[in-house]
Amino acid sequence: MGSERGPDSTIEIGSDRPASLMRTTIIFILGLLITLAIWQIFAWTYNDVLERGVMRFPAPFETFVMLGEFLFEGKTLLGYTIYDHIVASVSRWMFAFALAAVVGVAIGTLFGYFTSLFSIGIVPISVFQMIPGLAWLPIALLLFGLGSNSAMFIIFIVSVVVIIIGVASGIRRVPPVIVRAAKMMGASDLELFSKVLMPYALVDIVTSLRVGMGSAWRVLIAAEMVVGTGVGLGYAITMTKDLLNYVGSFACIVVICIIGLLLDKVLFAEMEKYARHRLGMEEGY
């Protein structure tokens, strides 16, 4: 029959991956070029057509020139290199997000597995979810004062809520018929949890981590702008803006976008594809 697959069918499936990767790369580059074109048109309109204000709106070329000076010529920004600011921000993000991931997956798993815990715990978690990231600022300052600890607290609380809800929802979405079938085959509670619930919910877990990562990265930059960390990309944006160095601010914004895209597209997108492949939702990984 034409629908039957030969012994080399896995090779045929996998052979589509380079073409898919090429299409994805082309689409990404096209989108990036469109973004730069919109940026350039807006800057030209603001500066040369409307002639708004004394300060010029930074255009892509001058922004990337300054970014090159930061990256390759050792030009400092507020007494630190751009690498110092990157390391400071990424370090805060990694510590707070890693802690949120561990706590969020643990609590989300308990909520997903035990219905009574979910019914009780989802109420405060839902309330926390409604609070915008920077609205936690007064609590953070009250508990930790100005500095990095306040920023990391805000990162943690924002991302852990997203992860808890995502993990719990993923586990609770496992079809009851699969759970009953596993029990009929004699699976213990541990086997049910480790071999049925967690693998089936893997995509939702990875997706919740991906969403939490994005939330954590965005709120980190916003928090650094406010809590006075002394060094970091968000702090650098605020200070360069106050010094009317808008080109420097835009260079930092570009760095923030690049790091965020790398974390999302390279790390978590691949993890999500792998999880989907494990469940048979995506071929050719």
N, C-alpha and C positions, 0 to 999 in steps of 0.2 A: 504493500500500500504506500501511496505517496506521503502519508502522514507519519510513517515509521521513521525513526532516527537510526542511523548507523552507528558504529562504534566511535566514529570521529565527530559525533554531533557536538560534543563539548568544545572541540576546537573551532567548529563553525560559529558557535555562540560567542566564544571569547574573541573571535576575529573581528567582531563588530566594535569592540571597545576602542581601538585606536581611532576609527572613524568618528565614533561618538565623542571622544575626547577632542578631536580636531574641530568638530562642529561646535562644541561647547566653548572652546578657546576662541574661535572666530566670533561667535555671538558676544562673548565677554569683551573682546577687543572693540567690536563695533559699538557696544553700549558705552564703553569707556571713551571712545572718540566722540560720540554724541554728547556725553556729559561735558567733555572739555570744550566742544564747540558751543554748547549752551553757556558755559562759564565765560568763554571769550566774548560771545555776543553781548552778554549782560554787562561785562566790564566795559566793553567799547561803548555801549549805549549809555551807561551811567557816566563814564568819564568824558567822552567826546561828543555825544549827541545831546544829552540832557545837561551836561556840565553841572552836575549836582555836587555841591559842597567843595570844601578846600582839599580834603583828603581824597586821593585816588583809590578806586576800588581795585584791589590786586588782580592782575590778569594771570592766566596760566604760565606764560613764559617767565615773567619776573618771579613768580612764586617758585617755580622749579629751579631757576637760577640760584635763588637764595637757599633752597633746600639742598642743592648741590654743594654750596659753600658750607652748609652745616655738616653734610655727610662726608665730604671728601677733602675739604680745606681746613677743617678744625675750627671753623668760626664758632665762637661761643654764644650762648643765649642765656642772659641773666647770670653769667659767670660759670655756666655749665655747658658741656658739649651736648649736642642733640642725643648722643648715645646715653649720657647720664640721665636725661629726662625720660628716654625710652625705658631704660632699665628700671628706673624708679617706678614708673607707671605699671609696667608689666609685672614687676615683683609684687606690688600691692594687689594687682588683679589676680595673679596666680595663687597667692596665699589665701585670699578671701574666697575666691571661686572654688579652689580645691576643698576648703573647709565646707563651703556651702554644698558642694557635690556630695561629699561623704555624708553630711547630716541630712541633706535632702533626699538622697536615695534611700538611706536607712529609714527615715520617718515615712517617706512615700510608700516604701515596701510594706511597712506595718499597716499603714492606712489602707493599702490595697488588699492586703491579705485578711485583715480583721474588719468585718463590716461595722462592728460596734465602735471601734476606734475611729474609723472613717466618719461615721455619723457625728461623733463628738468633736473630732479634731478639725474637720473641714470648715466649721463655722469660724473659728479665729483665723485660720489660714485664708479664708475668703475675705475676711475683713482686712487682713494685712495686704492682700493682693490689690485692694482698692486704694491703698495709700501710695501716691507717687513717690519715686525714689528720693527726691530732694526734700519731701515732706518729713523724712526721717532725720533731717539735719538737726533740729532742736534737741531731739533725743540723743543723737550721736555726740553733739557738743556737750550736753549735760553729763553724759557718761564718760567721755574720753577727752574732752577739750579740743583745742585746735591741733591739727596735725594728721599724720597718716592713719592713726588708729580710727579716727572718726570716718575717714574715707573708706577704710576696709570694712568697718561695721555696716555702712550703707550698702556697699557691694554685697556683703554676705546676706543681709536681710532681704534685699531685692531679689537676688538670684535663688536663694534657698526656697522661697515661696513658689516660684515658678517650677522648680525641680520637684518639690513635694507633690504639687498638683498633677504634673505630667506623669510622674512615676506611678502614683496611686491610680490615676485614670487608666494608664496602660495596663496595669495588672487587673483592674476591675473589668476591663473590656475583653478579657479572655472568655471565649464562649463557654457557658456552663456545660455543654455537651462534651467538650474536651476534658474538663475537670472530672466529670462523671465517668468518662471512659477510662481515664487514668486511674481513678479509684477502683473501678471494676477490675482492672488488670493488676490490682494489688499494690499500687504505688503508696508508699508511706507519705506522711506530711512533708518530710524533708525532700523526698524525691519529687513530689508534686510541686513543691516550691522551686526546686533547683532545675528540674528537667522539663517542666511544663509552663509554669507561670512566668518565670523570669525570661526564658528564651522567647516565649510568645510576645512578651511585653518589651523586648529588647529595642525595637524600633522607637516606641514611645519614650523609653528611657533616654536613648541617645538624642531624640528630638528635643526632649525637655532640657537636656544638658546644653544642647545647641542654642536654644532660646534663652536659657539662663546665662550662657556665656555672653550673648549679645547684650542682654540687659545689664550684666555686670560691667562690661566694657564701657557702655554708654554712661552709666551712672558714675563710674570711676572718674571719667573726664569731668563730668559736671561737679562731682564732689571736690575734686582737686581745685577747681576754680573758686571754691567757696571757703574751704576749711584751712587754707594756708599751709600746704604741705611743704613749701619751700623749694621743691624740685619735682618735676613731673610734667607731662605734656599739657594737662589741663591748667596747671598753675602757670606754665609758660604762656599759654594763650591769653590768660587774664592779664598777666604782667606786660606782655608785649602790646596788648590792646591799650592798656593804661599809658604806655610809653609812645603810643601812636605808631608803633611798628606793625602795621596791619599785614605787610608782606610776611613778616616773621610769624604772625598768628596763622596766616593761611598755610604757611609751610608746615606748621605743627598739625594743622587740621588734615593736611594730605598724609602725613605720617600716621595719624590716628586711623584714617580710612584704610591705608595699606595694611596696617597691623590687624585691624578688624576683619578685613577681607581674607587675609592669610589664615587667621584663626578659624573663620567660618568655612571657607571654601576648601582649604587644604586639610585641616584637621577634622572638624566635625562633619563636613559633608561626606568625606571618605568613610568615616565611622558609620554614618547613617546608611550609605550605600552597602557597606559590608553587612550591617544588620539586616537590611532588606534582602540581600542575597542569601543570607543564612535561612531566612524564612521562605525563600522561593518567590519573593515579591519582585526581584530584579535579577536578570540573567547577566552572565558575562563578566562578573566581577573578577 
